[in-house]
Amino acid sequence: MGETTDTNKITDPAELRQLLGEVMPRAATKERVALHPRDRDWIAATPFIALSTSDADGNCDTSPKGDPPGFVKVLDDTTIAIPERPGNRRADGYLNILSNPHVGLLFMIPGRRETLRINGRARLVRDAPYFDDMVVKGHRPILAIEVDIEQIFFHCAKAFIRSHLWEPEQWPVDDLPSTARLVKEVQTNVTESVEELERYYSPENYQAKLYRE
């Protein structure tokens, strides 16, 4: 592993600010602490978010969450809720929230190059009346993450423009192995054959298990 020399390390905020320059005026004043009607519109149109958490020791995790647009429910001007959906049961983010409630959320809408960012404090709830509004294909969540909003703002489009994320004609050729082969190669304790893994990771099998264990 390469090492960074002490002369190249950035160690204090003043040094960082000198390198980056001053915050642009609009960026410095764009933070809010409550939902604007346009924030609500954005959340209602969002089918995919990234949820970032860390435990009490600072070990971090970012988890993708996706569902039909509007799956994140606005409870009031300062509170939102994210439903649980069946997954691999590692519960990394959930366990982090139990030891450190601070979370960060990134709301992404396909084709839109801006994002909505929400930071706040989260808690896990096992049931609430609004769970009935979160039913998808007969699946009622067994828990939800409620987030008390502390900071909310729109983020600019530069990362999406640089990456050409929504421009298929600019996407690189996908010559990586299939998911099944990747799992077999990197997880040396996996006993299933590649053929068995291909069946497990097939679109048909995934589709059938989206809302059931």
C-alpha positions in Angstrom: 0.0 0.0 0.0 1.4 3.4 -1.0 2.1 6.0 1.7 1.4 9.7 1.6 4.3 11.8 2.8 3.6 14.2 5.7 4.2 17.2 3.4 1.3 16.1 1.2 -1.2 15.5 4.0 -3.9 18.0 4.7 -4.3 18.2 8.5 -6.4 21.3 9.4 -9.4 23.2 8.0 -7.5 26.3 7.2 -5.1 24.5 5.0 -8.0 22.7 3.3 -9.8 26.0 2.7 -6.7 27.6 1.3 -6.4 24.8 -1.2 -10.1 24.7 -2.2 -10.9 28.4 -2.1 -13.9 30.1 -0.4 -17.4 28.6 -0.5 -19.5 30.0 -3.3 -22.2 32.3 -1.9 -25.2 30.3 -3.1 -23.7 27.1 -1.8 -23.0 28.6 1.6 -26.6 29.6 2.1 -28.6 26.8 0.5 -29.0 24.6 3.6 -32.5 24.3 5.1 -33.8 22.5 8.2 -37.4 21.8 7.0 -38.9 20.5 3.8 -39.9 23.0 1.1 -42.8 22.0 -1.1 -40.3 21.4 -3.9 -38.4 19.0 -1.6 -41.6 17.1 -1.2 -42.1 17.0 -4.9 -38.5 15.6 -5.4 -39.0 13.0 -2.7 -42.3 11.9 -4.3 -40.5 11.4 -7.7 -37.5 9.6 -6.3 -37.2 5.8 -6.8 -33.7 5.4 -5.5 -31.7 6.7 -2.5 -28.3 6.0 -0.9 -28.3 5.8 2.9 -25.1 6.4 4.7 -24.5 5.4 8.3 -21.7 4.8 10.8 -21.4 3.0 14.1 -20.2 4.5 17.3 -16.6 3.9 16.4 -17.0 5.7 13.0 -17.0 2.5 10.8 -19.1 3.6 7.8 -21.7 1.9 5.5 -23.7 3.1 2.5 -26.7 1.1 1.4 -28.8 1.5 -1.7 -32.6 1.7 -1.2 -35.0 1.5 -4.1 -38.7 1.1 -4.8 -41.5 2.8 -6.8 -41.2 6.6 -6.9 -42.3 8.1 -3.6 -41.4 5.1 -1.5 -39.9 7.5 1.1 -42.8 8.9 3.0 -43.0 12.5 4.3 -44.5 12.4 7.8 -44.2 16.2 8.3 -42.0 19.1 7.5 -39.1 17.7 9.4 -39.6 14.0 9.4 -39.4 11.3 6.7 -39.7 7.5 6.8 -38.0 4.8 4.7 -39.5 1.3 4.5 -37.6 -1.9 5.0 -37.6 -4.3 2.0 -36.3 -7.9 2.0 -32.5 -8.1 1.6 -29.5 -10.1 2.7 -30.3 -9.6 6.4 -26.8 -8.2 7.2 -28.6 -5.2 8.6 -25.3 -3.2 8.6 -27.0 0.2 8.4 -29.7 -0.7 10.9 -27.1 -1.9 13.4 -25.2 1.4 12.9 -28.3 3.4 13.6 -28.8 1.6 16.9 -25.3 2.8 18.0 -25.1 6.2 16.2 -28.3 7.8 14.9 -26.6 10.2 12.4 -27.4 9.4 8.8 -27.0 11.0 5.3 -29.3 10.4 2.4 -28.9 11.1 -1.3 -32.1 11.2 -3.4 -31.7 10.4 -7.1 -34.1 10.6 -10.0 -33.2 8.9 -13.2 -32.3 11.5 -15.9 -32.0 14.4 -13.4 -28.4 15.4 -12.8 -29.1 17.2 -9.5 -29.6 15.4 -6.2 -31.4 16.1 -3.0 -29.4 15.6 0.2 -30.8 15.1 3.6 -28.8 14.7 6.8 -30.4 14.0 10.2 -30.9 11.6 13.1 -32.6 8.3 12.6 -34.5 5.7 14.6 -35.9 2.3 13.8 -39.7 1.7 14.4 -41.4 -1.7 14.2 -44.8 -0.4 13.3 -46.8 2.7 12.7 -50.2 3.6 11.0 -48.4 4.8 7.9 -46.9 1.3 7.3 -50.2 0.6 5.5 -49.3 3.2 2.9 -46.0 1.5 2.2 -47.4 -1.8 1.0 -45.9 -2.9 -2.3 -47.1 -6.1 -4.0 -48.6 -7.2 -0.7 -45.5 -6.6 1.3 -46.0 -4.5 4.4 -42.6 -3.5 5.9 -41.6 -5.0 9.2 -39.7 -1.9 10.1 -39.0 1.6 8.9 -36.3 4.2 9.4 -37.7 7.5 10.6 -35.3 10.4 10.0 -35.6 13.8 11.8 -34.2 16.3 9.3 -31.3 18.5 10.5 -30.0 19.6 7.1 -31.5 19.6 3.6 -30.3 21.0 0.3 -30.1 20.4 -3.5 -26.7 19.3 -4.8 -25.4 20.5 -8.2 -25.1 18.4 -11.3 -21.4 18.4 -11.9 -20.7 14.8 -10.7 -23.4 13.4 -13.0 -22.2 15.5 -16.0 -18.6 14.4 -15.5 -19.6 10.7 -15.1 -22.2 10.7 -18.0 -24.3 8.6 -15.6 -27.6 9.0 -17.5 -26.0 8.9 -21.0 -26.0 5.3 -22.2 -24.0 6.2 -25.3 -21.2 7.2 -23.0 -21.2 4.2 -20.8 -18.0 2.0 -20.8 -18.2 -1.5 -22.3 -19.2 -3.9 -19.5 -16.7 -6.7 -19.8 -16.7 -7.6 -16.1 -17.6 -11.2 -15.1 -21.2 -12.0 -14.2 -22.3 -11.5 -10.6 -22.3 -15.2 -10.1 -18.7 -15.5 -11.3 -17.6 -12.5 -9.2 -19.1 -14.0 -6.1 -17.4 -17.4 -6.8 -14.0 -15.7 -7.4 -14.0 -13.3 -4.4 -15.8 -15.3 -1.8 -13.6 -18.4 -1.5 -15.9 -20.1 1.0 -18.9 -20.2 -1.4 -19.7 -23.9 -2.1 -22.3 -23.5 -4.8 -21.2 -24.0 -8.4 -21.2 -21.1 -10.9 -24.2 -22.6 -12.5 -26.1 -22.7 -9.3 -25.1 -19.1 -8.6 -26.2 -18.0 -12.1 -29.7 -19.4 -11.3 -29.8 -17.6 -8.0 -28.7 -14.3 -9.4 -30.9 -14.6 -12.5 -33.2 -11.7 -13.2 -36.2 -14.0 -13.0 -35.2 -15.3 -9.5 -34.5 -11.7 -8.3 -37.8 -10.5 -9.6 -39.7 -13.2 -7.8 -38.0 -12.4 -4.5 -38.2 -8.6 -4.5 -40.9 -8.4 -1.9 -40.6 -11.7 -0.1 -37.8 -13.4 1.9 
